[in-house]
Amino acid sequence: MELEWDEDKRRAVLTARGVDLADSESVLMDDRALTVEQRRGGETRHVTIGKGPTGRLLTVVWTVRGQRLRIVTAWKSNARERKQYEA
């Protein structure tokens, strides 16, 4: 599936958190990635913790829209998320 995101949101997340939504592909392809499904506002969203392209753990929120994965947001994984990934 192809990934998509809002370019304005990509720039905002990069500026605020130092995380590029384009790095989400590496996170989603991580063999050890941990994904949890959530219902939010009538939409199913997924939260995935995995390694980005530099090996840094990132948390990515995404949903399926048609034939694409829509990246909602991402951030550097916090201590609790790192512990979940490493378990």
BAFI-475072 format. One record per residue (C-alpha): residue in one letter; y, x, z. Coordinates in steps of 0.2 Angstrom, whole numbers, padded with zeros to 4 digits, always signed. Layout:
N
AYXZ
...
END
This chain:
87
M+0000+0000+0000
E+0018+0005-0003
L+0030+0008+0011
E+0048+0001+0011
W+0062+0000+0023
D+0081-0004+0023
E+0091+0011+0018
D+0105+0007+0030
K+0092+0006+0044
R+0085+0022+0039
R+0101+0031+0041
A+0105+0023+0057
V+0089+0028+0065
L+0090+0045+0058
T+0108+0047+0066
A+0104+0039+0082
R+0086+0045+0086
G+0083+0060+0074
V+0069+0051+0066
D+0067+0048+0047
L+0058+0031+0043
A+0051+0041+0028
D+0041+0051+0040
S+0031+0034+0044
E+0019+0038+0030
S+0012+0053+0040
V+0011+0043+0056
L+0001+0029+0047
M-0011+0041+0039
D-0015+0051+0055
D-0033+0049+0058
R-0030+0048+0077
A-0016+0035+0076
L-0016+0021+0089
T-0010+0004+0082
V-0007-0012+0093
E-0003-0029+0085
Q+0011-0040+0092
R+0018-0057+0087
R+0037-0057+0086
G+0048-0071+0080
G+0034-0079+0070
E+0029-0062+0062
T+0015-0050+0066
R+0021-0033+0069
H+0011-0017+0072
V+0016-0003+0083
T+0008+0014+0078
I+0008+0030+0088
G+0004+0045+0077
K+0009+0062+0071
G+0023+0064+0059
P+0024+0078+0046
T+0030+0091+0058
G+0016+0087+0071
R+0028+0078+0083
L+0022+0061+0090
L+0031+0046+0083
T+0030+0028+0086
V+0033+0017+0071
V+0035-0002+0071
W+0030-0010+0054
T+0024-0027+0046
V+0016-0032+0030
R+0027-0041+0018
G+0017-0046+0002
Q+0009-0030-0005
R+0020-0018+0005
L+0021-0011+0023
R+0039-0014+0029
I+0045-0001+0041
V+0055-0009+0055
T+0060+0006+0066
A+0053+0022+0073
W+0057+0034+0087
K+0050+0050+0096
S+0036+0044+0107
N+0039+0043+0125
A+0028+0050+0139
R+0018+0034+0141
E+0015+0033+0122
R+0010+0051+0121
K-0002+0048+0135
Q-0010+0033+0126
Y-0012+0044+0110
E-0020+0058+0119
A-0032+0047+0129
END
